[in-house]
Amino acid sequence: MPLTPESMVADWLDHPAGGPLLRGMLAEHDQDAAALNPVRRFPMTRLVELSDGRLSLAELERLAAEANAAGVEAPEPAPPLPEWQERITPGRFTGRTAVVTGAGSGIGRATASRVAREGGRVIAADVVEQRLDELVTALAGHEVVPVRADITSERDVAALVRAADGRVDALANVAGITDSAAPLHEVDDATWQRIFDVNVHGMFRLSRAVLPLMLDARRGSIVNVASEAALRGSTSGTAYTASKHAVVGITRSAAFMYATSGIRVNAVAPGGVATGIEGAMTSEFGRERIRPTLAALPEVAEPEHLAASISFLLSDDAVNINGVVLPSDGGWSVH
Ligand SMILES: NC(=O)c1ccc[n+]([C@@H]2O[C@H](COP(=O)([O-])OP(=O)(O)OC[C@H]3O[C@@H](n4cnc5c(N)ncnc54)[C@H](O)[C@@H]3O)[C@@H](O)[C@H]2O)c1
């Protein structure tokens, strides 16, 4: 089979002519093939989408033409593992109102979509209005209330809670940004402040605003999105790692405090997820240190995989679960 831009990364790597060409291109960018292990089952075109302009379709087509011109026979690919299918639980959120932040993209969008398709009324918050418009269009026929809100703004947080009309059964604090993988000595004040504003202060303020409603109703479920960086020090920069450890601290304290008030508070710690998350690993020092941990990353997950974990914890199915930090990372954390 000839290689095309749509061929899987694994097929490219295992191809006798395409493999060396791809490795050569990676070496030019100071990368090795291990960096592609987590995305072996992705079509190469997906890497164009995720590369932030570093890999173009034209470059990929040129590489494919060069590999195919070599005229060598590619090995028979191994049969693929069965694909995971998202299975909706009809009515799991019927009659419930869920606030989801970061609902315009990635994990937040997949979570908002899952809850809405399972019957919930979703207050979908994001700082980028156009993303919310797209979400509403995609979920036509479901109950989605878009609210353009920056969770770092106290005023926007208040408006978000008002949009819920006095009732919040579930809150998913998903919105977040990453850092540049910078080690402590490279972190400037503005970066530290911005990472904490979005990842910590935002979810803290929104939770503080929502909790009185849950306390009055004597029921509620909060899920905070942490990260692998909340479990160890070797996956991200110091600012992001510290912010996600803070998310775990808030989760545990709140889980303890409200355990007798009918409110559960849990966290999900994603590993690698294919989203357009803001932030690139521009710190050379950090990149070099983190590289071995990233090389052990299992396959990168889809946002829907994370939505499955988050919606479970948000739902009554997680009735007896409070205060956990659930790694949803394909087992990365047991390495
Ligand atoms: N993608 C990953 O590999 C990964 C891994 C571990 C943890 N996470 C965490 O998952 C969460 C979601 O990330 P994602 O990968 O889906 O990213 P994403 O960029 O695809 O989505 C995040 C959304 O949050 C919104 N947002 C950012 N700042 C905001 C603000 N101040 N107010 C309101 N909305 C804001 C963005 O506009 C965006 O639509 C984050 O907390 C992130 O730290 C992601």
The ligand as an SDF file (V2000), in Angstrom:
LIG
                    3D

 44 48  0  0  0  0  0  0  0  0999 V2000
   -4.8930   18.4600   26.5650 N   0  0  0  0  0  0  0  0  0  0  0  0
   -4.1650   17.8080   27.4360 C   0  0  0  0  0  0  0  0  0  0  0  0
   -3.2660   17.0270   27.0750 O   0  0  0  0  0  0  0  0  0  0  0  0
   -4.4270   17.9780   28.9310 C   0  0  0  0  0  0  0  0  0  0  0  0
   -3.6850   17.1740   29.8060 C   0  0  0  0  0  0  0  0  0  0  0  0
   -3.8920   17.3270   31.1800 C   0  0  0  0  0  0  0  0  0  0  0  0
   -4.8060   18.2440   31.6390 C   0  0  0  0  0  0  0  0  0  0  0  0
   -5.4910   19.0240   30.7580 N   0  0  0  0  0  0  0  0  0  0  0  0
   -6.4340   19.9970   31.3260 C   0  0  0  0  0  0  0  0  0  0  0  0
   -7.6850   19.8620   30.7000 O   0  0  0  0  0  0  0  0  0  0  0  0
   -8.3650   21.1090   30.7220 C   0  0  0  0  0  0  0  0  0  0  0  0
   -8.9490   21.3830   29.3550 C   0  0  0  0  0  0  0  0  0  0  0  0
   -7.9120   21.4790   28.4280 O   0  0  0  0  0  0  0  0  0  0  0  0
   -8.0750   21.1470   26.8770 P   0  0  0  0  0  0  0  0  0  0  0  0
   -6.9030   20.3200   26.5170 O   0  0  0  0  0  0  0  0  0  0  0  0
   -9.4220   20.6730   26.5870 O   0  0  0  0  0  0  0  0  0  0  0  0
   -7.8180   22.6060   26.2820 O   0  0  0  0  0  0  0  0  0  0  0  0
   -8.5340   23.4560   25.1400 P   0  0  0  0  0  0  0  0  0  0  0  0
   -7.6680   24.6480   24.9270 O   0  0  0  0  0  0  0  0  0  0  0  0
   -8.8890   22.6000   23.9730 O   0  0  0  0  0  0  0  0  0  0  0  0
   -9.8930   23.9330   25.8440 O   0  0  0  0  0  0  0  0  0  0  0  0
   -9.8720   24.8340   26.9110 C   0  0  0  0  0  0  0  0  0  0  0  0
  -10.9920   25.8520   26.7170 C   0  0  0  0  0  0  0  0  0  0  0  0
  -10.9510   26.7180   27.8620 O   0  0  0  0  0  0  0  0  0  0  0  0
  -11.1770   28.0270   27.4330 C   0  0  0  0  0  0  0  0  0  0  0  0
  -10.5830   28.9660   28.3710 N   0  0  0  0  0  0  0  0  0  0  0  0
   -9.2700   29.2460   28.5620 C   0  0  0  0  0  0  0  0  0  0  0  0
   -9.1380   30.1960   29.4750 N   0  0  0  0  0  0  0  0  0  0  0  0
  -10.3780   30.5240   29.8890 C   0  0  0  0  0  0  0  0  0  0  0  0
  -10.8940   31.4630   30.8080 C   0  0  0  0  0  0  0  0  0  0  0  0
  -10.0820   32.2830   31.4760 N   0  0  0  0  0  0  0  0  0  0  0  0
  -12.2280   31.5350   30.9950 N   0  0  0  0  0  0  0  0  0  0  0  0
  -13.0720   30.7360   30.2990 C   0  0  0  0  0  0  0  0  0  0  0  0
  -12.6410   29.8350   29.3940 N   0  0  0  0  0  0  0  0  0  0  0  0
  -11.3110   29.7410   29.1910 C   0  0  0  0  0  0  0  0  0  0  0  0
  -10.5160   28.1170   26.0760 C   0  0  0  0  0  0  0  0  0  0  0  0
  -11.0540   29.1810   25.2890 O   0  0  0  0  0  0  0  0  0  0  0  0
  -10.8130   26.7490   25.4930 C   0  0  0  0  0  0  0  0  0  0  0  0
  -11.9870   26.7640   24.7020 O   0  0  0  0  0  0  0  0  0  0  0  0
   -7.3670   22.1290   31.2370 C   0  0  0  0  0  0  0  0  0  0  0  0
   -7.6440   22.3920   32.6070 O   0  0  0  0  0  0  0  0  0  0  0  0
   -6.0420   21.4360   31.0990 C   0  0  0  0  0  0  0  0  0  0  0  0
   -5.0950   21.8800   32.0220 O   0  0  0  0  0  0  0  0  0  0  0  0
   -5.3290   18.9170   29.4060 C   0  0  0  0  0  0  0  0  0  0  0  0
  1  2  1  0
  2  3  2  0
  2  4  1  0
  4  5  1  0
  4 44  2  0
  5  6  2  0
  6  7  1  0
  7  8  2  0
  8  9  1  0
  8 44  1  0
  9 10  1  0
  9 42  1  0
 10 11  1  0
 11 12  1  0
 11 40  1  0
 12 13  1  0
 13 14  1  0
 14 15  2  0
 14 16  1  0
 14 17  1  0
 17 18  1  0
 18 19  2  0
 18 20  1  0
 18 21  1  0
 21 22  1  0
 22 23  1  0
 23 24  1  0
 23 38  1  0
 24 25  1  0
 25 26  1  0
 25 36  1  0
 26 27  1  0
 26 35  1  0
 27 28  2  0
 28 29  1  0
 29 30  1  0
 29 35  2  0
 30 31  1  0
 30 32  2  0
 32 33  1  0
 33 34  2  0
 34 35  1  0
 36 37  1  0
 36 38  1  0
 38 39  1  0
 40 41  1  0
 40 42  1  0
 42 43  1  0
M  CHG  2   8   1  16  -1
M  END
$$$$
